[in-house]
Amino acid sequence: MSLAYVGIGSNLQDPAAQVKSALAELTRIPRSRVLKSSSLYRTAPVGFRDQPQFINAVASLETALAPLELLGELQQIEKLHGRQRSFKDAPRSLDLDLLLYGELVMTTPALTVPHPRMHQRGFVLKPLLEIAPGVLIPGIGPAAARLPECADQTVERIP
């Protein structure tokens, strides 16, 4: 079994409901078990800024699936939510990113782990650190050490 972390985000079609639904759907991934999930966070868009704010969260899973198998399951959940990939950083009904998979470092055309920009994104780091305060990003170091670099990003925990 491997420990994986999944980033969850939405800014279309009732984003909070989309994220909550995705968290529930993660529990149905075969040979996997959700261990923890973070609070929801309201965040400003990064990249393409002319779009609604996002709702984000992070979940940890214990899984017997290989990384590409897990990615396939995540993409199936996105598809159920009507995910469209119209352009880079476009608004989306649901985005599921495989952030970390144990201590694995891999780059393929389909998947890069750790997620290549996770250490630069407050909307990933804050919910990740909520559920895993001591987590290390392979090749980068402690996630907590990177959070101050994201201080200019708006990331607000939703009560």
Number of C-alpha atoms within 10 A of each C-alpha: 13 16 17 22 24 26 25 28 28 26 25 19 13 11 21 21 13 22 26 15 14 22 20 11 13 19 14 12 17 13 12 19 17 20 14 15 20 20 16 22 23 21 20 19 20 16 9 11 12 10 15 15 18 26 29 32 28 31 23 23 21 18 19 15 16 12 21 13 12 21 18 13 18 21 17 14 20 20 14 11 17 13 19 14 11 9 8 8 13 17 23 22 22 29 25 23 21 22 25 25 25 18 15 16 14 12 12 8 5 8 15 16 21 24 19 11 9 20 23 16 17 23 32 25 25 25 24 27 17 15 18 20 14 12 15 16 23 16 10 11 12 16 22 19 12 18 18 10 13 16 11 8 15 15 22 16 16 11 6
